Amino acid sequence: MRASDTGRRVKIVVCIKQVPATAAEKRYTSDLRLDRSASENVINPLDEYAVEQALRLLEAGAVETVSYLSMGPAQAAEALRRALAMGGDEAYLVTDDSLAGADEWATARVLAAALDKLAPDVSLMGMASDDARGSLVPGAVAAIRGLPLLSYGSELRLEGSAARVRRLNPTGYDIIEAPLPVVASVTDQVGEPRYASLKGIMAARRKELETWSLADLGISSDDLHGGALTTVVEARPPEPKPPTERIENVGADEAATTIADWLSARKLI
């Protein structure tokens, strides 16, 4: 069913996060935090599937507008521009110096406030919104806003005034449905994300990108303290792996004896 068939203008907002490129050199500040300004930054790859799902709904006429929302430092605007180059209408960035070190709770609190202001029918996120593929942020945003959560969708559909996701399971799939408005998250089973065209990149430069502070959302930095901001105590590289010992060109009996002696010396047997 198309959005126009219901007489309702359906709006979808995709939450995306900017992260350092995997192959980029990483640098750290004096307080042991990642220096995001010193490396190439990209859209969180799993968030790109949420962008793709939203644009497919737009192309199918199921939604009227697709917007993007991000929270982070000022350079996160680059990720929003890249999303706009893929398609969509407008973008919003919440940026504030007091957000440094924000954890899942602080992130969810800020995104929920911004989404309340935008009032979309569908708030859509990728699966890695918390950097660990756990999809904690969508659930927290849904709880804060008091909305249904449709998570881990391999496909999102809109039917009239309801949203429906297909969620794969070991023996097939489940269909989960809830009335709009909803919070939803999708996986990389949605389909391969599209590339931004040169035309899309040029068009993205002309599209609206609005910046909000915490004050614009009615949030004070004190609201995010008390456990909602992380403090880095120490950062160090992982312990090096011990050297590998190989047993080659010997008979089975001698190899077994050598292995047994090695394990016994380390009190493993």
Buried (B, 14 or more C-beta within 10 A) or exposed (E): EEBEEBEBEBBBBBBBBBBBEEEEEEEEEEEEEBEBEEBEBBBBBBBBBBBBBBBBBBEEBBBBBBBBBBBBBEEBBBBBBBBBBBBBBBBBBBBBEBBEBBBBBBBBBBBBBBBBBEEBBBBBBBBBBBEEEEBBBBBBBBEBBEBBBBBBBBBBBBEEEEBBBBBBEEEEBEEBEBEBBBBBBBBBBBEEBBEBEEEBBEBBEEBEBEBBEBEBBEBEBEBBEEEBBEEEEEEEEEEEEEEEEEEEEEEEEEEEEEEEEEEEEEEEE
